C-alpha cells in the first residue's frame, strides 16, 4: 500500500500544479476542477495516513504543511482573477 500512496501523492501534486498553472496563465475554466481533483486525491491519502499515524508520523506533518500551502495558493489565484 505504501507504494500506491506515493503514486497517489505524486499524481495529486501534478494535477494541482497543472490546474493552477493552466488557470493562471491560460485562463481555462476547467483548470480549477483539475486543481480540485488534485486536492481531493491529496486529501484522501492524508486521511489514510492520519488513521495510521504511527507508521506515517513524519509524512503526516509534511502533508499538513503541503495542504495548507496548496489551499493558500488556490485562494491567492482566485483573488488575482478579480
PyMOL Python script that loads the backbone (N, CA, C, O; Angstrom):
from pymol import cmd

cmd.read_pdbstr("""\
ATOM      1  N   UNK A   1       0.822  -1.192   0.000  1.00  0.00           N
ATOM      2  CA  UNK A   1       0.000   0.000   0.000  1.00  0.00           C
ATOM      3  C   UNK A   1       0.870   1.262   0.000  1.00  0.00           C
ATOM      4  O   UNK A   1       0.490   2.297  -0.547  1.00  0.00           O
ATOM      5  N   UNK A   2       2.037   1.151   0.621  1.00  0.00           N
ATOM      6  CA  UNK A   2       2.925   2.312   0.706  1.00  0.00           C
ATOM      7  C   UNK A   2       3.340   2.794  -0.685  1.00  0.00           C
ATOM      8  O   UNK A   2       3.459   3.997  -0.915  1.00  0.00           O
ATOM      9  N   UNK A   3       3.558   1.868  -1.603  1.00  0.00           N
ATOM     10  CA  UNK A   3       3.945   2.211  -2.963  1.00  0.00           C
ATOM     11  C   UNK A   3       2.839   3.002  -3.658  1.00  0.00           C
ATOM     12  O   UNK A   3       3.121   3.991  -4.334  1.00  0.00           O
ATOM     13  N   UNK A   4       1.601   2.584  -3.503  1.00  0.00           N
ATOM     14  CA  UNK A   4       0.482   3.262  -4.145  1.00  0.00           C
ATOM     15  C   UNK A   4       0.227   4.630  -3.549  1.00  0.00           C
ATOM     16  O   UNK A   4      -0.192   5.544  -4.260  1.00  0.00           O
ATOM     17  N   UNK A   5       0.469   4.789  -2.272  1.00  0.00           N
ATOM     18  CA  UNK A   5       0.307   6.108  -1.659  1.00  0.00           C
ATOM     19  C   UNK A   5       1.286   7.110  -2.252  1.00  0.00           C
ATOM     20  O   UNK A   5       0.950   8.282  -2.417  1.00  0.00           O
ATOM     21  N   UNK A   6       2.475   6.667  -2.569  1.00  0.00           N
ATOM     22  CA  UNK A   6       3.449   7.538  -3.222  1.00  0.00           C
ATOM     23  C   UNK A   6       2.976   7.967  -4.601  1.00  0.00           C
ATOM     24  O   UNK A   6       3.124   9.128  -4.981  1.00  0.00           O
ATOM     25  N   UNK A   7       2.401   7.018  -5.360  1.00  0.00           N
ATOM     26  CA  UNK A   7       1.872   7.348  -6.680  1.00  0.00           C
ATOM     27  C   UNK A   7       0.689   8.313  -6.588  1.00  0.00           C
ATOM     28  O   UNK A   7       0.581   9.247  -7.381  1.00  0.00           O
ATOM     29  N   UNK A   8      -0.183   8.085  -5.630  1.00  0.00           N
ATOM     30  CA  UNK A   8      -1.338   8.967  -5.449  1.00  0.00           C
ATOM     31  C   UNK A   8      -0.882  10.366  -5.075  1.00  0.00           C
ATOM     32  O   UNK A   8      -1.419  11.351  -5.583  1.00  0.00           O
ATOM     33  N   UNK A   9       0.096  10.460  -4.198  1.00  0.00           N
ATOM     34  CA  UNK A   9       0.602  11.770  -3.791  1.00  0.00           C
ATOM     35  C   UNK A   9       1.243  12.504  -4.970  1.00  0.00           C
ATOM     36  O   UNK A   9       1.008  13.697  -5.162  1.00  0.00           O
ATOM     37  N   UNK A  10       2.033  11.808  -5.740  1.00  0.00           N
ATOM     38  CA  UNK A  10       2.681  12.428  -6.893  1.00  0.00           C
ATOM     39  C   UNK A  10       1.654  12.873  -7.935  1.00  0.00           C
ATOM     40  O   UNK A  10       1.762  13.969  -8.485  1.00  0.00           O
ATOM     41  N   UNK A  11       0.667  12.030  -8.203  1.00  0.00           N
ATOM     42  CA  UNK A  11      -0.378  12.388  -9.161  1.00  0.00           C
ATOM     43  C   UNK A  11      -1.172  13.594  -8.691  1.00  0.00           C
ATOM     44  O   UNK A  11      -1.529  14.455  -9.495  1.00  0.00           O
ATOM     45  N   UNK A  12      -1.450  13.662  -7.406  1.00  0.00           N
ATOM     46  CA  UNK A  12      -2.226  14.794  -6.891  1.00  0.00           C
ATOM     47  C   UNK A  12      -1.447  16.097  -6.977  1.00  0.00           C
ATOM     48  O   UNK A  12      -2.018  17.137  -7.305  1.00  0.00           O
ATOM     49  N   UNK A  13      -0.164  16.055  -6.690  1.00  0.00           N
ATOM     50  CA  UNK A  13       0.664  17.261  -6.788  1.00  0.00           C
ATOM     51  C   UNK A  13       0.767  17.718  -8.241  1.00  0.00           C
ATOM     52  O   UNK A  13       0.714  18.917  -8.515  1.00  0.00           O
ATOM     53  N   UNK A  14       0.914  16.781  -9.168  1.00  0.00           N
ATOM     54  CA  UNK A  14       0.988  17.135 -10.587  1.00  0.00           C
ATOM     55  C   UNK A  14      -0.334  17.727 -11.059  1.00  0.00           C
ATOM     56  O   UNK A  14      -0.339  18.717 -11.791  1.00  0.00           O
ATOM     57  N   UNK A  15      -1.454  17.137 -10.653  1.00  0.00           N
ATOM     58  CA  UNK A  15      -2.756  17.683 -11.031  1.00  0.00           C
ATOM     59  C   UNK A  15      -2.958  19.084 -10.478  1.00  0.00           C
ATOM     60  O   UNK A  15      -3.458  19.961 -11.183  1.00  0.00           O
ATOM     61  N   UNK A  16      -2.578  19.303  -9.232  1.00  0.00           N
ATOM     62  CA  UNK A  16      -2.714  20.636  -8.652  1.00  0.00           C
ATOM     63  C   UNK A  16      -1.847  21.645  -9.387  1.00  0.00           C
ATOM     64  O   UNK A  16      -2.279  22.771  -9.636  1.00  0.00           O
ATOM     65  N   UNK A  17      -0.640  21.256  -9.733  1.00  0.00           N
ATOM     66  CA  UNK A  17       0.262  22.149 -10.449  1.00  0.00           C
ATOM     67  C   UNK A  17      -0.278  22.480 -11.839  1.00  0.00           C
ATOM     68  O   UNK A  17      -0.278  23.644 -12.240  1.00  0.00           O
ATOM     69  N   UNK A  18      -0.734  21.476 -12.569  1.00  0.00           N
ATOM     70  CA  UNK A  18      -1.301  21.706 -13.896  1.00  0.00           C
ATOM     71  C   UNK A  18      -2.528  22.608 -13.797  1.00  0.00           C
ATOM     72  O   UNK A  18      -2.686  23.539 -14.587  1.00  0.00           O
ATOM     73  N   UNK A  19      -3.389  22.332 -12.832  1.00  0.00           N
ATOM     74  CA  UNK A  19      -4.595  23.137 -12.677  1.00  0.00           C
ATOM     75  C   UNK A  19      -4.294  24.586 -12.353  1.00  0.00           C
ATOM     76  O   UNK A  19      -4.884  25.494 -12.937  1.00  0.00           O
ATOM     77  N   UNK A  20      -3.386  24.802 -11.433  1.00  0.00           N
ATOM     78  CA  UNK A  20      -3.051  26.180 -11.039  1.00  0.00           C
ATOM     79  C   UNK A  20      -2.381  26.939 -12.178  1.00  0.00           C
ATOM     80  O   UNK A  20      -2.712  28.098 -12.427  1.00  0.00           O
ATOM     81  N   UNK A  21      -1.447  26.300 -12.867  1.00  0.00           N
ATOM     82  CA  UNK A  21      -0.749  26.973 -13.959  1.00  0.00           C
ATOM     83  C   UNK A  21      -1.672  27.225 -15.156  1.00  0.00           C
ATOM     84  O   UNK A  21      -1.621  28.293 -15.767  1.00  0.00           O
ATOM     85  N   UNK A  22      -2.507  26.249 -15.487  1.00  0.00           N
ATOM     86  CA  UNK A  22      -3.420  26.419 -16.616  1.00  0.00           C
ATOM     87  C   UNK A  22      -4.450  27.505 -16.333  1.00  0.00           C
ATOM     88  O   UNK A  22      -4.823  28.263 -17.228  1.00  0.00           O
ATOM     89  N   UNK A  23      -4.900  27.578 -15.106  1.00  0.00           N
ATOM     90  CA  UNK A  23      -5.877  28.614 -14.777  1.00  0.00           C
ATOM     91  C   UNK A  23      -5.234  29.998 -14.745  1.00  0.00           C
ATOM     92  O   UNK A  23      -5.817  30.971 -15.224  1.00  0.00           O
ATOM     93  N   UNK A  24      -4.058  30.080 -14.191  1.00  0.00           N
ATOM     94  CA  UNK A  24      -3.392  31.375 -14.028  1.00  0.00           C
ATOM     95  C   UNK A  24      -2.922  31.960 -15.353  1.00  0.00           C
ATOM     96  O   UNK A  24      -3.131  33.144 -15.616  1.00  0.00           O
ATOM     97  N   UNK A  25      -2.294  31.148 -16.180  1.00  0.00           N
ATOM     98  CA  UNK A  25      -1.666  31.677 -17.382  1.00  0.00           C
ATOM     99  C   UNK A  25      -2.512  31.502 -18.649  1.00  0.00           C
ATOM    100  O   UNK A  25      -2.406  32.302 -19.578  1.00  0.00           O
ATOM    101  N   UNK A  26      -3.345  30.468 -18.690  1.00  0.00           N
ATOM    102  CA  UNK A  26      -4.136  30.234 -19.903  1.00  0.00           C
ATOM    103  C   UNK A  26      -5.618  30.529 -19.700  1.00  0.00           C
ATOM    104  O   UNK A  26      -6.389  30.535 -20.659  1.00  0.00           O
ATOM    105  N   UNK A  27      -6.010  30.768 -18.476  1.00  0.00           N
ATOM    106  CA  UNK A  27      -7.374  31.159 -18.114  1.00  0.00           C
ATOM    107  C   UNK A  27      -8.424  30.133 -18.542  1.00  0.00           C
ATOM    108  O   UNK A  27      -9.522  30.497 -18.965  1.00  0.00           O
ATOM    109  N   UNK A  28      -8.079  28.858 -18.431  1.00  0.00           N
ATOM    110  CA  UNK A  28      -9.041  27.800 -18.723  1.00  0.00           C
ATOM    111  C   UNK A  28      -9.944  27.609 -17.515  1.00  0.00           C
ATOM    112  O   UNK A  28      -9.461  27.530 -16.385  1.00  0.00           O
ATOM    113  N   UNK A  29     -11.247  27.534 -17.743  1.00  0.00           N
ATOM    114  CA  UNK A  29     -12.168  27.356 -16.619  1.00  0.00           C
ATOM    115  C   UNK A  29     -12.099  25.938 -16.048  1.00  0.00           C
ATOM    116  O   UNK A  29     -12.354  25.742 -14.860  1.00  0.00           O
ATOM    117  N   UNK A  30     -11.758  24.948 -16.877  1.00  0.00           N
ATOM    118  CA  UNK A  30     -11.681  23.573 -16.400  1.00  0.00           C
ATOM    119  C   UNK A  30     -10.479  23.350 -15.486  1.00  0.00           C
ATOM    120  O   UNK A  30     -10.431  22.356 -14.761  1.00  0.00           O
ATOM    121  N   UNK A  31      -9.525  24.250 -15.512  1.00  0.00           N
ATOM    122  CA  UNK A  31      -8.300  24.065 -14.728  1.00  0.00           C
ATOM    123  C   UNK A  31      -8.570  24.102 -13.228  1.00  0.00           C
ATOM    124  O   UNK A  31      -7.858  23.469 -12.449  1.00  0.00           O
ATOM    125  N   UNK A  32      -9.595  24.840 -12.828  1.00  0.00           N
ATOM    126  CA  UNK A  32      -9.955  24.869 -11.410  1.00  0.00           C
ATOM    127  C   UNK A  32     -10.388  23.479 -10.962  1.00  0.00           C
ATOM    128  O   UNK A  32     -10.054  23.044  -9.859  1.00  0.00           O
ATOM    129  N   UNK A  33     -11.129  22.786 -11.813  1.00  0.00           N
ATOM    130  CA  UNK A  33     -11.577  21.434 -11.465  1.00  0.00           C
ATOM    131  C   UNK A  33     -10.419  20.453 -11.397  1.00  0.00           C
ATOM    132  O   UNK A  33     -10.423  19.546 -10.564  1.00  0.00           O
ATOM    133  N   UNK A  34      -9.442  20.623 -12.252  1.00  0.00           N
ATOM    134  CA  UNK A  34      -8.248  19.767 -12.203  1.00  0.00           C
ATOM    135  C   UNK A  34      -7.521  19.972 -10.874  1.00  0.00           C
ATOM    136  O   UNK A  34      -7.067  19.015 -10.246  1.00  0.00           O
ATOM    137  N   UNK A  35      -7.418  21.226 -10.460  1.00  0.00           N
ATOM    138  CA  UNK A  35      -6.773  21.529  -9.182  1.00  0.00           C
ATOM    139  C   UNK A  35      -7.575  20.946  -8.018  1.00  0.00           C
ATOM    140  O   UNK A  35      -6.997  20.429  -7.061  1.00  0.00           O
ATOM    141  N   UNK A  36      -8.887  21.028  -8.097  1.00  0.00           N
ATOM    142  CA  UNK A  36      -9.743  20.483  -7.032  1.00  0.00           C
ATOM    143  C   UNK A  36      -9.613  18.960  -6.964  1.00  0.00           C
ATOM    144  O   UNK A  36      -9.570  18.395  -5.871  1.00  0.00           O
ATOM    145  N   UNK A  37      -9.550  18.292  -8.111  1.00  0.00           N
ATOM    146  CA  UNK A  37      -9.365  16.836  -8.129  1.00  0.00           C
ATOM    147  C   UNK A  37      -8.029  16.466  -7.483  1.00  0.00           C
ATOM    148  O   UNK A  37      -7.945  15.496  -6.730  1.00  0.00           O
ATOM    149  N   UNK A  38      -6.998  17.237  -7.781  1.00  0.00           N
ATOM    150  CA  UNK A  38      -5.705  17.005  -7.144  1.00  0.00           C
ATOM    151  C   UNK A  38      -5.770  17.187  -5.637  1.00  0.00           C
ATOM    152  O   UNK A  38      -5.179  16.414  -4.882  1.00  0.00           O
ATOM    153  N   UNK A  39      -6.493  18.216  -5.206  1.00  0.00           N
ATOM    154  CA  UNK A  39      -6.655  18.438  -3.770  1.00  0.00           C
ATOM    155  C   UNK A  39      -7.404  17.289  -3.103  1.00  0.00           C
ATOM    156  O   UNK A  39      -7.050  16.870  -2.001  1.00  0.00           O
ATOM    157  N   UNK A  40      -8.437  16.780  -3.768  1.00  0.00           N
ATOM    158  CA  UNK A  40      -9.209  15.675  -3.203  1.00  0.00           C
ATOM    159  C   UNK A  40      -8.342  14.421  -3.086  1.00  0.00           C
ATOM    160  O   UNK A  40      -8.374  13.742  -2.060  1.00  0.00           O
ATOM    161  N   UNK A  41      -7.573  14.112  -4.121  1.00  0.00           N
ATOM    162  CA  UNK A  41      -6.677  12.951  -4.045  1.00  0.00           C
ATOM    163  C   UNK A  41      -5.659  13.110  -2.923  1.00  0.00           C
ATOM    164  O   UNK A  41      -5.391  12.175  -2.169  1.00  0.00           O
ATOM    165  N   UNK A  42      -5.104  14.301  -2.829  1.00  0.00           N
ATOM    166  CA  UNK A  42      -4.129  14.562  -1.773  1.00  0.00           C
ATOM    167  C   UNK A  42      -4.785  14.426  -0.393  1.00  0.00           C
ATOM    168  O   UNK A  42      -4.202  13.855   0.529  1.00  0.00           O
ATOM    169  N   UNK A  43      -5.990  14.954  -0.269  1.00  0.00           N
ATOM    170  CA  UNK A  43      -6.719  14.881   0.993  1.00  0.00           C
ATOM    171  C   UNK A  43      -7.022  13.435   1.373  1.00  0.00           C
ATOM    172  O   UNK A  43      -6.939  13.080   2.549  1.00  0.00           O
ATOM    173  N   UNK A  44      -7.371  12.596   0.399  1.00  0.00           N
ATOM    174  CA  UNK A  44      -7.672  11.194   0.691  1.00  0.00           C
ATOM    175  C   UNK A  44      -6.448  10.440   1.208  1.00  0.00           C
ATOM    176  O   UNK A  44      -6.556   9.645   2.142  1.00  0.00           O
ATOM    177  N   UNK A  45      -5.291  10.687   0.608  1.00  0.00           N
ATOM    178  CA  UNK A  45      -4.104   9.988   1.108  1.00  0.00           C
ATOM    179  C   UNK A  45      -3.671  10.538   2.461  1.00  0.00           C
ATOM    180  O   UNK A  45      -3.107   9.801   3.270  1.00  0.00           O
ATOM    181  N   UNK A  46      -3.923  11.818   2.722  1.00  0.00           N
ATOM    182  CA  UNK A  46      -3.626  12.378   4.042  1.00  0.00           C
ATOM    183  C   UNK A  46      -4.531  11.746   5.095  1.00  0.00           C
ATOM    184  O   UNK A  46      -4.082  11.441   6.199  1.00  0.00           O
ATOM    185  N   UNK A  47      -5.794  11.552   4.759  1.00  0.00           N
ATOM    186  CA  UNK A  47      -6.734  10.906   5.687  1.00  0.00           C
ATOM    187  C   UNK A  47      -6.285   9.473   5.986  1.00  0.00           C
ATOM    188  O   UNK A  47      -6.310   9.049   7.141  1.00  0.00           O
ATOM    189  N   UNK A  48      -5.879   8.730   4.964  1.00  0.00           N
ATOM    190  CA  UNK A  48      -5.409   7.362   5.188  1.00  0.00           C
ATOM    191  C   UNK A  48      -4.197   7.343   6.110  1.00  0.00           C
ATOM    192  O   UNK A  48      -4.113   6.532   7.033  1.00  0.00           O
ATOM    193  N   UNK A  49      -3.261   8.251   5.843  1.00  0.00           N
ATOM    194  CA  UNK A  49      -2.065   8.297   6.681  1.00  0.00           C
ATOM    195  C   UNK A  49      -2.376   8.773   8.091  1.00  0.00           C
ATOM    196  O   UNK A  49      -1.691   8.387   9.038  1.00  0.00           O
ATOM    197  N   UNK A  50      -3.400   9.605   8.245  1.00  0.00           N
ATOM    198  CA  UNK A  50      -3.781  10.066   9.584  1.00  0.00           C
ATOM    199  C   UNK A  50      -4.339   8.915  10.418  1.00  0.00           C
ATOM    200  O   UNK A  50      -4.116   8.863  11.627  1.00  0.00           O
ATOM    201  N   UNK A  51      -5.055   8.003   9.788  1.00  0.00           N
ATOM    202  CA  UNK A  51      -5.573   6.850  10.514  1.00  0.00           C
ATOM    203  C   UNK A  51      -4.469   5.863  10.881  1.00  0.00           C
ATOM    204  O   UNK A  51      -4.645   5.053  11.790  1.00  0.00           O
ATOM    205  N   UNK A  52      -3.350   5.921  10.196  1.00  0.00           N
ATOM    206  CA  UNK A  52      -2.190   5.087  10.501  1.00  0.00           C
ATOM    207  C   UNK A  52      -1.044   5.981  10.960  1.00  0.00           C
ATOM    208  O   UNK A  52       0.045   5.944  10.387  1.00  0.00           O
ATOM    209  N   UNK A  53      -1.286   6.773  11.980  1.00  0.00           N
ATOM    210  CA  UNK A  53      -0.375   7.837  12.405  1.00  0.00           C
ATOM    211  C   UNK A  53       1.009   7.309  12.796  1.00  0.00           C
ATOM    212  O   UNK A  53       2.019   7.930  12.468  1.00  0.00           O
ATOM    213  N   UNK A  54       1.062   6.198  13.475  1.00  0.00           N
ATOM    214  CA  UNK A  54       2.342   5.689  13.959  1.00  0.00           C
ATOM    215  C   UNK A  54       3.273   5.308  12.806  1.00  0.00           C
ATOM    216  O   UNK A  54       4.487   5.481  12.905  1.00  0.00           O
ATOM    217  N   UNK A  55       2.722   4.806  11.746  1.00  0.00           N
ATOM    218  CA  UNK A  55       3.534   4.395  10.603  1.00  0.00           C
ATOM    219  C   UNK A  55       3.990   5.599   9.784  1.00  0.00           C
ATOM    220  O   UNK A  55       5.111   5.624   9.277  1.00  0.00           O
ATOM    221  N   UNK A  56       3.108   6.601   9.657  1.00  0.00           N
ATOM    222  CA  UNK A  56       3.360   7.741   8.773  1.00  0.00           C
ATOM    223  C   UNK A  56       3.499   9.060   9.537  1.00  0.00           C
ATOM    224  O   UNK A  56       3.042  10.091   9.044  1.00  0.00           O
ATOM    225  N   UNK A  57       4.098   9.062  10.690  1.00  0.00           N
ATOM    226  CA  UNK A  57       4.185  10.276  11.521  1.00  0.00           C
ATOM    227  C   UNK A  57       4.935  11.401  10.811  1.00  0.00           C
ATOM    228  O   UNK A  57       4.480  12.545  10.819  1.00  0.00           O
ATOM    229  N   UNK A  58       6.065  11.093  10.205  1.00  0.00           N
ATOM    230  CA  UNK A  58       6.845  12.124   9.520  1.00  0.00           C
ATOM    231  C   UNK A  58       6.111  12.645   8.286  1.00  0.00           C
ATOM    232  O   UNK A  58       6.088  13.850   8.032  1.00  0.00           O
ATOM    233  N   UNK A  59       5.516  11.736   7.526  1.00  0.00           N
ATOM    234  CA  UNK A  59       4.756  12.145   6.344  1.00  0.00           C
ATOM    235  C   UNK A  59       3.544  12.993   6.706  1.00  0.00           C
ATOM    236  O   UNK A  59       3.171  13.899   5.961  1.00  0.00           O
ATOM    237  N   UNK A  60       2.934  12.701   7.841  1.00  0.00           N
ATOM    238  CA  UNK A  60       1.739  13.451   8.237  1.00  0.00           C
ATOM    239  C   UNK A  60       2.042  14.921   8.468  1.00  0.00           C
ATOM    240  O   UNK A  60       1.279  15.780   8.025  1.00  0.00           O
ATOM    241  N   UNK A  61       3.122  15.225   9.140  1.00  0.00           N
ATOM    242  CA  UNK A  61       3.450  16.634   9.381  1.00  0.00           C
ATOM    243  C   UNK A  61       3.789  17.342   8.072  1.00  0.00           C
ATOM    244  O   UNK A  61       3.409  18.497   7.876  1.00  0.00           O
ATOM    245  N   UNK A  62       4.497  16.664   7.181  1.00  0.00           N
ATOM    246  CA  UNK A  62       4.820  17.243   5.878  1.00  0.00           C
ATOM    247  C   UNK A  62       3.558  17.441   5.035  1.00  0.00           C
ATOM    248  O   UNK A  62       3.422  18.458   4.354  1.00  0.00           O
ATOM    249  N   UNK A  63       2.648  16.489   5.076  1.00  0.00           N
ATOM    250  CA  UNK A  63       1.424  16.593   4.291  1.00  0.00           C
ATOM    251  C   UNK A  63       0.513  17.708   4.791  1.00  0.00           C
ATOM    252  O   UNK A  63      -0.155  18.368   3.994  1.00  0.00           O
ATOM    253  N   UNK A  64       0.481  17.919   6.075  1.00  0.00           N
ATOM    254  CA  UNK A  64      -0.338  19.004   6.621  1.00  0.00           C
ATOM    255  C   UNK A  64       0.189  20.346   6.139  1.00  0.00           C
ATOM    256  O   UNK A  64      -0.592  21.230   5.788  1.00  0.00           O
ATOM    257  N   UNK A  65       1.489  20.503   6.119  1.00  0.00           N
ATOM    258  CA  UNK A  65       2.082  21.755   5.623  1.00  0.00           C
ATOM    259  C   UNK A  65       1.789  21.925   4.134  1.00  0.00           C
ATOM    260  O   UNK A  65       1.421  23.017   3.702  1.00  0.00           O
ATOM    261  N   UNK A  66       1.947  20.861   3.345  1.00  0.00           N
ATOM    262  CA  UNK A  66       1.647  20.929   1.915  1.00  0.00           C
ATOM    263  C   UNK A  66       0.193  21.297   1.671  1.00  0.00           C
ATOM    264  O   UNK A  66      -0.105  22.094   0.781  1.00  0.00           O
ATOM    265  N   UNK A  67      -0.713  20.725   2.453  1.00  0.00           N
ATOM    266  CA  UNK A  67      -2.138  21.005   2.283  1.00  0.00           C
ATOM    267  C   UNK A  67      -2.420  22.478   2.547  1.00  0.00           C
ATOM    268  O   UNK A  67      -3.171  23.103   1.798  1.00  0.00           O
ATOM    269  N   UNK A  68      -1.838  23.038   3.585  1.00  0.00           N
ATOM    270  CA  UNK A  68      -2.049  24.448   3.881  1.00  0.00           C
ATOM    271  C   UNK A  68      -1.475  25.354   2.795  1.00  0.00           C
ATOM    272  O   UNK A  68      -2.110  26.335   2.406  1.00  0.00           O
ATOM    273  N   UNK A  69      -0.295  25.038   2.312  1.00  0.00           N
ATOM    274  CA  UNK A  69       0.324  25.839   1.249  1.00  0.00           C
ATOM    275  C   UNK A  69      -0.522  25.785  -0.021  1.00  0.00           C
ATOM    276  O   UNK A  69      -0.721  26.806  -0.680  1.00  0.00           O
ATOM    277  N   UNK A  70      -1.016  24.609  -0.362  1.00  0.00           N
ATOM    278  CA  UNK A  70      -1.822  24.461  -1.567  1.00  0.00           C
ATOM    279  C   UNK A  70      -3.129  25.232  -1.469  1.00  0.00           C
ATOM    280  O   UNK A  70      -3.542  25.873  -2.435  1.00  0.00           O
ATOM    281  N   UNK A  71      -3.774  25.178  -0.331  1.00  0.00           N
ATOM    282  CA  UNK A  71      -5.026  25.906  -0.150  1.00  0.00           C
ATOM    283  C   UNK A  71      -4.788  27.408  -0.233  1.00  0.00           C
ATOM    284  O   UNK A  71      -5.586  28.125  -0.836  1.00  0.00           O
ATOM    285  N   UNK A  72      -3.717  27.889   0.353  1.00  0.00           N
ATOM    286  CA  UNK A  72      -3.393  29.317   0.280  1.00  0.00           C
ATOM    287  C   UNK A  72      -3.126  29.722  -1.161  1.00  0.00           C
ATOM    288  O   UNK A  72      -3.573  30.781  -1.602  1.00  0.00           O
ATOM    289  N   UNK A  73      -2.396  28.882  -1.905  1.00  0.00           N
ATOM    290  CA  UNK A  73      -2.128  29.180  -3.316  1.00  0.00           C
ATOM    291  C   UNK A  73      -3.414  29.237  -4.127  1.00  0.00           C
ATOM    292  O   UNK A  73      -3.565  30.106  -4.986  1.00  0.00           O
ATOM    293  N   UNK A  74      -4.332  28.333  -3.868  1.00  0.00           N
ATOM    294  CA  UNK A  74      -5.598  28.325  -4.585  1.00  0.00           C
ATOM    295  C   UNK A  74      -6.392  29.594  -4.306  1.00  0.00           C
ATOM    296  O   UNK A  74      -6.953  30.189  -5.227  1.00  0.00           O
ATOM    297  N   UNK A  75      -6.445  30.010  -3.052  1.00  0.00           N
ATOM    298  CA  UNK A  75      -7.151  31.246  -2.724  1.00  0.00           C
ATOM    299  C   UNK A  75      -6.478  32.469  -3.338  1.00  0.00           C
ATOM    300  O   UNK A  75      -7.165  33.388  -3.784  1.00  0.00           O
ATOM    301  N   UNK A  76      -5.158  32.495  -3.368  1.00  0.00           N
ATOM    302  CA  UNK A  76      -4.456  33.618  -3.984  1.00  0.00           C
ATOM    303  C   UNK A  76      -4.738  33.694  -5.483  1.00  0.00           C
ATOM    304  O   UNK A  76      -4.914  34.782  -6.030  1.00  0.00           O
ATOM    305  N   UNK A  77      -4.780  32.558  -6.135  1.00  0.00           N
ATOM    306  CA  UNK A  77      -5.097  32.534  -7.561  1.00  0.00           C
ATOM    307  C   UNK A  77      -6.510  33.034  -7.805  1.00  0.00           C
ATOM    308  O   UNK A  77      -6.757  33.772  -8.758  1.00  0.00           O
ATOM    309  N   UNK A  78      -7.426  32.636  -6.954  1.00  0.00           N
ATOM    310  CA  UNK A  78      -8.814  33.095  -7.102  1.00  0.00           C
ATOM    311  C   UNK A  78      -8.914  34.604  -6.867  1.00  0.00           C
ATOM    312  O   UNK A  78      -9.686  35.283  -7.544  1.00  0.00           O
ATOM    313  N   UNK A  79      -8.146  35.131  -5.921  1.00  0.00           N
ATOM    314  CA  UNK A  79      -8.175  36.568  -5.664  1.00  0.00           C
ATOM    315  C   UNK A  79      -7.515  37.366  -6.769  1.00  0.00           C
ATOM    316  O   UNK A  79      -7.933  38.490  -7.046  1.00  0.00           O
ATOM    317  N   UNK A  80      -6.497  36.815  -7.407  1.00  0.00           N
ATOM    318  CA  UNK A  80      -5.824  37.511  -8.509  1.00  0.00           C
ATOM    319  C   UNK A  80      -6.731  37.642  -9.729  1.00  0.00           C
ATOM    320  O   UNK A  80      -6.581  38.577 -10.515  1.00  0.00           O
ATOM    321  N   UNK A  81      -7.649  36.733  -9.888  1.00  0.00           N
ATOM    322  CA  UNK A  81      -8.545  36.748 -11.039  1.00  0.00           C
ATOM    323  C   UNK A  81      -9.500  37.926 -10.989  1.00  0.00           C
ATOM    324  O   UNK A  81      -9.931  38.407 -12.037  1.00  0.00           O
ATOM    325  N   UNK A  82      -9.838  38.397  -9.817  1.00  0.00           N
ATOM    326  CA  UNK A  82     -10.787  39.506  -9.656  1.00  0.00           C
ATOM    327  C   UNK A  82     -10.223  40.711 -10.234  1.00  0.00           C
ATOM    328  O   UNK A  82     -10.858  41.765 -10.207  1.00  0.00           O
TER     329      UNK A  82
END
""", "prot")
cmd.dss("prot")
cmd.show_as("cartoon", "prot")
cmd.util.cbc("prot")
cmd.orient("prot")
